[in-house]
Amino acid sequence: MLPKLDGAIAAHGKINLLVLMEEFEGWVGIDAAKADFQFGKHQYRQVEKAAFVSDKKWLEWSVKIMDPFTKRTKERNFESDQLEEAWAWVLGED
């Protein structure tokens, strides 16, 4: 996923992001967590809006916990049945 995000950032500068997390159960090993942290330090700074779509409450709390560290990005959580609303919000049709 990171090469695609890097390409979008290179082409457009700031981007909006919709993250559909239907089957995400957590990170597998420390390497995955480190890669996610590196993404947060670098590429995520170029994300203006991020919509997270999932029915897992722990993911919603994760986004809230990270809020102090991601002040440059507007973030919102959506339930799985709110995918259209998530797309509308991330595309600026709110």
PyMOL commands that set and color helices and strands:
alter all, ss='L'
color gray80, all
select helices_A, chain A and resi 2-12+29-41+43-46+57-69+80-90
alter helices_A, ss='H'
color red, helices_A
select strands_A, chain A and resi 15-20+47-53+74-78
alter strands_A, ss='S'
color yellow, strands_A
deselect
rebuild
show_as cartoon
